[in-house]
């Protein structure tokens, strides 16, 4: 792929992801002002189970189309049909399970909430396929505009419902409206003819890939949601409300990075036929991502103090400040691991992702329960940092590189080096006023990069210069 085309694709993906996350942040900001922490707790529990039911569709059929392509209609139609059938079964399963879930958490409202979410499961199963076709075609500009339309719809509907006094129903109303808009637009713009058909010759290949992706998604689900489940069950809906808001804030940047890396990385990695090219590409992505992500999360840590939280969200949300540091560590490593996830899927090995995630999941579950008993929501956030941050990263890269025949050391070094470089800047800038902290930190960090890793400093100078020139040319054209 030409560098200009790659740049355009990356910019559109970044724009789409940024828009989605910013509007999600604005929704959280509005709802945090209008709702109580307990309301956030109820919807937090509902999202745990919504995520569980959608994990069987979100990274299966759509990812298979990205991996296999759209030239053979047998694969496209089989993946599409299987995805819709799974969505229908899962939707019925959610309706059936909702009374039991409500009874388990002693929250009667969950019965009706999860029943409403069941319709969204079917919508999302179709939407993932349509978006997968558009991603394979690299229709990133259209996807970006669709993301904008869906995000604006969600913000307007959630805010309007909250102002109307609909409490936690605001989230469900906004999500449903957003999915309806996104699903309709992706169906239109993907310009793909779908048929309800399961071809017996390709069925086993589609199912095998989807099972591997589902296994990986299940492990990710457990690792990314069991902390919310633990807090909701052991510490109550109010504590889950604090934890859930802190989680949304810290994962905003992480979600942007991960989404861009996955959406752009999978098709690009898949089209690199040479193994050495793929290895070099992965190393380059990891290095550049780490040296940019580490200072960004450090800045979030410095800015998210009680004074700023009180000003933005209100005094009732100050307890989230104690949870944010641990979740930021987890968020950083989640970003760093995204390129490896994309590479394994691009090489047709989602089973490796599944193996690692499922092996880490029991340890994560145990650590969250211990953390909740010993330190409340702070203990859970520290468990996330240690197990899903440090431990998960070391193990995943070791296993993944073994399967690919690459050296894990060359990838782990750039993962951890930026962490060492941000520590002096954090310690020094803590003594400055809030408005000066970011500037003091950036000066110390850039000096450290210039002195200790001048190669990266020079590379970023060149990249910024080339990016500025290309943006000027794109604007003129």
KAKA-V823686 format. One record per pair of residues at least 24 apart in sequence whose C-alpha atoms are under 7 Angstrom apart, sorted by sequence separation. I is the first residue (numbers start at 1). GAP is how many residues later the second one is. D is the distance in whole Angstrom. If there is no record, write none. Layout:
i: [I	I]
gap: [GAP	GAP]
d: [D	D]
This chain:
i: [94	153	154	301	364	421	153	57	92	91	151	421	91	150	150	91	91	150	297	150	360	87	88	87	297	146	53	84	87	294	146	293	356	84	83	84	83	290	289	352	80	286	286	323	327	330	117	131	323	326	330	120	123	127	130	134	322	326	329	333	337	130	133	282	327	323	326	327	330	127	326	330	123	130	329	333	46	62	66	50	54	58	62	65	66	69	46	57	61	65	62	63	66	58	62	66	246	250	265	269	242	262	266	270	242	243	246	250	254	258	261	262	265	266	269	270	242	246	250	254	257	261	266	267	336	243	247	251	254	258	262	266	250	254	81	81	77	81	77	77	78	77	78	77	78	290	294	43	74	78	290	294	13	20	75	79	287	291	295	12	16	20	23	27	31	34	39	105	283	290	12	15	19	23	30	39	9	13	16	20	27	31	136	303	12	16	23	27	35	216	243	216	219	302	213	216	220	212	213	216	219	223	230	239	212	215	216	219	222	226	230	299	213	216	223	227	231	212	219	64	231	61	60	60	227	59	60	59	56	59	55	55	55	52	48	48	45	45	42	41	41	38	41	38	41	44	37	40	66	38	67	37	37	21	21	18	17	17	17	14	13	10	67	33	32	29]
gap: [24	24	24	24	24	24	25	26	26	27	27	27	28	28	29	30	31	31	31	32	32	34	34	35	35	36	37	38	38	38	39	39	40	41	42	42	43	46	47	48	49	50	53	54	54	54	55	55	55	55	55	56	56	56	56	56	56	56	56	56	56	57	57	57	57	58	58	58	58	59	59	59	60	60	60	60	64	66	66	67	67	67	67	67	67	67	68	68	68	68	69	69	69	70	70	70	74	74	74	74	75	76	76	76	77	77	77	77	77	77	77	77	77	77	77	77	78	78	78	78	78	78	79	79	79	80	80	80	80	80	80	80	81	81	115	116	117	117	118	119	119	120	120	121	121	124	124	125	125	125	125	125	127	127	127	127	127	127	127	128	128	128	128	128	128	128	128	128	128	128	129	129	129	129	129	129	131	131	131	131	131	131	131	131	132	132	132	132	132	134	134	135	135	135	137	137	137	138	138	138	138	138	138	138	139	139	139	139	139	139	139	139	141	141	141	141	141	142	142	145	146	149	150	153	153	154	154	155	158	158	159	162	163	169	177	181	184	187	195	196	197	199	199	200	200	200	201	201	201	203	203	204	205	231	235	238	239	242	243	246	247	254	279	280	281	284]
d: [6	7	5	6	7	6	5	6	7	4	7	6	6	5	7	6	6	6	6	6	7	6	6	5	7	6	6	7	5	7	7	7	6	6	6	6	7	6	7	7	6	6	7	7	6	6	7	6	5	5	5	6	7	5	6	5	6	5	5	5	7	6	6	7	7	6	7	6	6	7	5	4	7	6	6	7	7	5	6	7	6	7	4	6	7	7	6	6	6	6	7	6	7	6	4	5	6	7	7	6	7	7	5	5	7	7	7	6	6	5	7	7	6	6	6	6	6	6	6	7	6	6	7	7	7	7	7	6	7	6	5	5	7	6	5	6	6	7	5	6	6	6	4	7	6	7	6	6	6	7	6	6	6	6	7	6	5	6	6	6	4	7	6	5	7	7	7	6	6	7	6	7	6	7	7	6	6	7	6	6	7	7	7	7	6	7	6	7	7	7	7	7	6	7	5	5	6	5	7	3	4	6	7	7	5	5	7	5	6	6	6	6	7	6	6	6	7	6	6	7	7	6	5	5	7	6	6	7	5	7	7	6	6	7	6	7	7	7	6	4	6	5	5	4	4	6	5	5	6	6	7	4	6	6	7	6	5	7	7	6	6	7	6	6	6	6]
